[in-house]
Amino acid sequence: MSVVPRGRNILRKHYQEAKNENEAEYKSAAFWHAWLTRAFNDLDRYEVSSEFAPDDTRRRVDLVVKRYDGDNDTLYALLWVECKRPKMAPREVEFQGLDAAVRHIEADGLMFIYVMTTIGVSFRTWIVKKDTKTLVPLHGNPEYGDKDEYVDADSAGAHVLMQTVQRVKAQEPLREAPIVPSQPANPPLGQYKTYQTAESSTQANARQQQQQVYAAQQQQQVYAAQQQQQVYAAQQQSSGQAEASNAGSPAWQAVKVTKRPHTLRADEYLFKDVRGVVRSTKEEDWVETDVQGRTASIYRGKRTSYYTYDWPT
């Protein structure tokens, strides 16, 4: 069942614009922002934000669905969404989605978080758990980096996206203990009694049921998690942790990055590649890591990875 309404409407218009393989990434992000806003349409409970940080760094994620808890007057993330244009390969967007999830899990002390990766108007949804730190698919086969596993929003198989939305709403991420993310992990002593009172038996039962559901699902996800963990570990060893030793090799190139600010869309970050061609990127395309003992920003191309020690502000 398609999740894009038929006939003339704003969502269908966004879909048509984003489907063109030659279109820029921001049109894909615009379509998914519009779709998620409709799916999480309780405006007093949910919010869809763009260019949001999963932790306290400058790392930005295309979209995030957040929930407002009126009892505690807090907003917390439910679903992180990375969007890429139609021509992009799945590996890059999945790497970024996993990176955002792990950063947020560690920053907020979560047991798990949901992730959605999109290529143009096609999607795939995942769950990332603290103990495995891998992308485990919520639909399709356990393979990752496979474009055939991505589902077009206007196809019969798109009903799995609505199933994910219902799951995100019904089984929200929890902190270890477990504690819902809207409540402080270590409440001040003066607030402890109030915190305990706010935890109703209904909430406690809901959390207990959620833990039981995930315990049962764990057996079904072990194979996918182990397979992906091994491959991502290999990727990180070759392209992440080994960056310090590889920075001087032909596959790595130091560059100067300049910032081109914009008012109505994301700022551009420009650099010259090995062929002398000026390339335009976004801030979230770069990953902060260590290169030769110094903090650097890394951009991974198809054949060459680029790094800079001087990130423009």
C-alpha positions as CSV (number, residue, x, y, z in Angstrom):
1,M,0.0,0.0,0.0
2,S,1.4,3.4,-1.0
3,V,1.9,6.0,1.7
4,V,1.6,8.8,-0.8
5,P,-2.0,10.1,-1.3
6,R,-3.3,9.9,-4.9
7,G,-4.4,12.9,-6.9
8,R,-3.1,16.5,-6.6
9,N,-1.8,17.3,-3.1
10,I,1.4,18.8,-1.6
11,L,2.8,15.5,-0.5
12,R,2.4,14.0,-4.0
13,K,4.1,17.2,-5.4
14,H,7.1,16.7,-3.0
15,Y,7.3,13.1,-4.0
16,Q,7.4,13.9,-7.8
17,E,10.1,16.4,-7.3
18,A,12.3,14.2,-5.1
19,K,11.9,11.1,-7.4
20,N,14.0,12.6,-10.2
21,E,17.5,11.1,-10.0
22,N,19.1,14.4,-10.9
23,E,17.5,16.3,-8.1
24,A,19.4,17.6,-5.1
25,E,19.3,16.0,-1.6
26,Y,17.2,18.8,-0.1
27,K,14.2,17.8,-2.2
28,S,14.3,14.3,-0.7
29,A,14.6,15.8,2.7
30,A,11.6,18.1,2.0
31,F,9.4,15.1,1.0
32,W,10.3,13.1,4.1
33,H,9.8,16.1,6.3
34,A,6.3,16.6,4.9
35,W,5.5,12.9,5.2
36,L,6.7,12.5,8.7
37,T,4.8,15.6,9.8
38,R,1.6,13.9,8.6
39,A,2.5,10.6,10.1
40,F,3.3,12.1,13.5
41,N,0.4,14.6,13.2
42,D,-0.4,15.1,16.9
43,L,1.1,18.6,17.1
44,D,0.9,18.8,20.9
45,R,2.9,15.5,21.2
46,Y,5.2,15.2,18.2
47,E,7.6,17.5,16.3
48,V,9.7,16.9,13.2
49,S,12.9,19.0,13.3
50,S,15.6,19.4,10.6
51,E,19.4,19.8,10.9
52,F,19.5,18.6,14.5
53,A,22.4,17.3,16.6
54,P,22.3,13.8,18.2
55,D,24.9,14.8,20.8
56,D,26.9,17.9,21.9
57,T,29.0,18.1,18.8
58,R,28.5,19.9,15.5
59,R,27.3,16.7,13.9
60,R,23.9,17.3,12.3
61,V,21.2,14.8,11.1
62,D,18.8,15.7,8.3
63,L,15.6,15.0,10.4
64,V,14.5,13.9,13.8
65,V,11.1,13.0,15.2
66,K,10.8,14.2,18.8
67,R,8.1,13.7,21.4
68,Y,7.0,16.3,24.0
69,D,6.3,15.1,27.5
70,G,4.1,17.7,29.2
71,D,4.4,16.2,32.7
72,N,8.2,16.9,32.6
73,D,8.2,19.7,30.0
74,T,10.8,18.0,27.9
75,L,11.4,17.0,24.3
76,Y,13.2,13.8,23.4
77,A,14.2,12.0,20.2
78,L,12.3,8.9,18.9
79,L,13.6,8.5,15.3
80,W,16.6,9.8,13.5
81,V,16.4,10.2,9.7
82,E,19.2,10.5,7.2
83,C,18.3,11.5,3.7
84,K,20.2,11.2,0.5
85,R,19.5,12.0,-3.2
86,P,18.4,9.1,-5.5
87,K,21.9,8.5,-7.0
88,M,23.6,7.9,-3.6
89,A,24.7,4.4,-2.6
90,P,23.1,3.0,0.6
91,R,26.4,2.4,2.4
92,E,27.0,6.0,3.0
93,V,23.6,6.9,4.4
94,E,23.5,3.8,6.5
95,F,26.9,4.6,8.0
96,Q,25.7,8.1,8.9
97,G,22.4,6.8,10.3
98,L,24.3,4.3,12.5
99,D,26.7,7.1,13.6
100,A,23.9,9.4,14.7
101,A,22.2,6.6,16.6
102,V,25.3,5.5,18.5
103,R,26.1,9.1,19.4
104,H,22.6,9.7,20.7
105,I,22.5,6.4,22.6
106,E,25.8,7.3,24.4
107,A,24.8,10.9,25.0
108,D,21.4,10.1,26.6
109,G,22.2,6.6,28.0
110,L,19.5,4.9,26.0
111,M,18.8,1.2,25.6
112,F,17.9,1.7,21.9
113,I,16.8,4.2,19.3
114,Y,15.1,4.1,15.9
115,V,16.7,5.1,12.6
116,M,15.4,5.7,9.1
117,T,17.6,5.9,6.0
118,T,16.3,7.2,2.7
119,I,17.5,7.4,-0.8
120,G,15.4,9.8,-2.8
121,V,11.8,8.6,-2.2
122,S,12.8,5.1,-1.0
123,F,13.3,4.2,2.6
124,R,14.5,1.6,5.1
125,T,13.9,1.6,8.9
126,W,16.1,0.2,11.6
127,I,16.6,-0.2,15.4
128,V,20.0,0.3,17.0
129,K,20.6,-1.1,20.5
130,K,23.2,-0.2,23.0
131,D,24.6,-3.6,23.5
132,T,25.2,-4.3,19.7
133,K,25.5,-0.8,18.2
134,T,24.5,-2.1,14.8
135,L,21.7,-1.4,12.4
136,V,19.1,-4.1,12.7
137,P,16.4,-3.8,9.9
138,L,12.7,-3.6,10.9
139,H,11.6,-5.0,7.5
140,G,13.1,-6.9,4.6
141,N,16.2,-9.2,4.7
142,P,19.1,-8.8,7.1
143,E,21.4,-7.5,4.3
144,Y,22.6,-3.9,4.5
145,G,24.0,-1.6,1.8
146,D,21.6,-3.2,-0.6
147,K,19.5,-0.7,-2.6
148,D,17.0,-3.5,-3.5
149,E,16.0,-3.6,0.2
150,Y,14.8,0.0,0.0
151,V,11.1,0.5,-0.5
152,D,9.5,3.2,-2.7
153,A,7.0,5.3,-0.7
154,D,4.5,5.0,-3.6
155,S,4.7,1.2,-3.8
156,A,2.6,-1.7,-2.4
157,G,5.3,-2.6,0.0
158,A,5.4,0.9,1.7
159,H,2.9,-0.3,4.3
160,V,5.9,-1.4,6.4
161,L,6.6,2.3,7.0
162,M,3.3,2.7,8.8
163,Q,4.1,-0.3,10.8
164,T,7.3,1.3,11.9
165,V,5.5,4.5,12.8
166,Q,3.1,2.6,15.0
167,R,6.0,0.8,16.7
168,V,7.9,4.0,17.3
169,K,4.8,5.5,19.0
170,A,4.0,2.4,21.0
171,Q,7.5,1.4,22.0
172,E,9.4,4.5,22.8
173,P,13.2,4.5,23.5
174,L,14.1,4.0,27.2
175,R,17.0,4.9,29.3
176,E,18.8,2.1,31.2
177,A,17.1,1.3,34.5
178,P,14.7,1.7,32.5
179,I,13.8,5.3,32.6
180,V,11.8,7.2,29.9
181,P,14.1,9.7,28.1
182,S,11.9,12.6,29.2
183,Q,12.9,12.1,32.8
184,P,16.3,12.8,34.3
185,A,18.6,9.8,34.7
186,N,19.7,11.0,38.1
187,P,17.0,13.3,39.5
188,P,18.0,15.7,42.3
189,L,17.2,14.4,45.8
190,G,14.5,17.0,46.3
191,Q,12.7,15.8,43.1
192,Y,13.1,12.0,43.8
193,K,9.7,11.6,45.5
194,T,7.9,13.5,42.8
195,Y,9.7,11.4,40.1
196,Q,8.6,8.2,41.8
197,T,5.0,9.4,42.1
198,A,5.0,10.3,38.4
199,E,5.9,6.7,37.5
200,S,2.4,5.2,37.5
201,S,1.8,1.5,37.6
202,T,0.5,1.8,34.0
203,Q,3.8,3.2,32.8
204,A,5.7,0.5,34.7
205,N,3.6,-2.3,33.2
206,A,4.1,-0.7,29.7
207,R,7.9,-0.7,30.2
208,Q,7.8,-4.3,31.5
209,Q,5.8,-5.4,28.4
210,Q,8.2,-3.6,26.1
211,Q,11.2,-5.3,27.6
212,Q,9.5,-8.7,27.1
213,V,8.7,-7.9,23.5
214,Y,12.3,-6.9,22.8
215,A,13.6,-10.0,24.6
216,A,11.6,-12.1,22.2
217,Q,12.6,-10.1,19.2
218,Q,16.3,-10.4,20.1
219,Q,16.4,-14.1,19.1
220,Q,15.2,-13.1,15.6
221,Q,17.7,-10.3,15.3
222,V,20.9,-12.0,16.5
223,Y,22.0,-13.2,13.0
224,A,21.5,-9.8,11.4
225,A,23.1,-7.9,14.3
226,Q,26.2,-10.2,14.3
227,Q,26.6,-10.1,10.6
228,Q,26.4,-6.3,10.4
229,Q,28.5,-5.8,13.4
230,Q,31.4,-7.7,11.8
231,V,31.2,-5.8,8.6
232,Y,30.9,-2.4,10.2
233,A,33.8,-3.2,12.6
234,A,35.9,-4.0,9.5
235,Q,34.8,-0.8,7.9
236,Q,35.6,1.3,11.0
237,Q,39.0,-0.4,11.3
238,S,39.9,0.3,7.7
239,S,38.3,3.7,7.3
240,G,37.9,5.1,10.8
241,Q,40.4,3.8,13.4
242,A,43.2,3.4,10.9
243,E,42.8,7.0,9.6
244,A,45.8,8.1,11.6
245,S,48.1,5.7,9.8
246,N,46.5,6.0,6.4
247,A,46.3,9.8,6.3
248,G,49.5,10.1,4.3
249,S,48.6,7.3,1.8
250,P,47.4,8.0,-1.8
251,A,43.8,7.3,-0.7
252,W,43.8,10.3,1.6
253,Q,44.0,14.0,0.7
254,A,44.3,17.0,3.0
255,V,42.1,19.9,1.8
256,K,41.0,23.4,2.7
257,V,37.3,23.7,3.4
258,T,35.5,27.0,3.0
259,K,32.0,27.7,4.2
260,R,29.3,29.2,2.0
261,P,26.4,30.3,4.3
262,H,22.8,30.3,3.2
263,T,19.6,31.7,4.7
264,L,16.8,29.4,3.5
265,R,18.8,26.1,3.2
266,A,21.7,24.4,4.8
267,D,25.1,26.0,4.5
268,E,27.5,24.6,1.9
269,Y,31.1,23.5,2.6
270,L,33.3,23.6,-0.4
271,F,36.7,22.0,-1.2
272,K,38.7,21.0,-4.3
273,D,39.0,17.2,-4.9
274,V,42.1,15.4,-6.3
275,R,41.0,16.4,-9.9
276,G,40.8,20.1,-8.9
277,V,37.0,20.1,-9.1
278,V,35.2,22.2,-6.5
279,R,32.8,19.9,-4.5
280,S,29.9,21.1,-2.5
281,T,29.0,19.2,0.7
282,K,26.9,19.7,3.9
283,E,28.2,19.7,7.4
284,E,26.8,16.3,8.3
285,D,28.7,14.8,5.3
286,W,31.8,15.2,7.4
287,V,32.8,13.0,10.4
288,E,34.9,14.3,13.2
289,T,37.7,11.9,14.3
290,D,41.5,11.7,15.0
291,V,44.1,11.8,12.2
292,Q,47.7,11.5,13.2
293,G,46.8,12.4,16.8
294,R,44.9,15.6,15.9
295,T,41.2,16.2,15.7
296,A,40.1,16.4,12.0
297,S,37.0,16.4,9.9
298,I,36.7,13.5,7.3
299,Y,34.8,13.3,4.1
300,R,34.8,9.9,2.4
301,G,34.6,9.9,-1.4
302,K,34.3,6.9,-3.7
303,R,38.0,6.5,-4.2
304,T,39.6,9.2,-2.0
305,S,38.9,10.4,1.5
306,Y,39.5,14.0,2.4
307,Y,40.4,15.6,5.7
308,T,41.0,19.0,7.2
309,Y,42.3,20.1,10.6
310,D,40.8,23.6,10.2
311,W,37.0,23.4,10.1
312,P,35.4,26.7,9.0
313,T,33.1,28.4,11.6
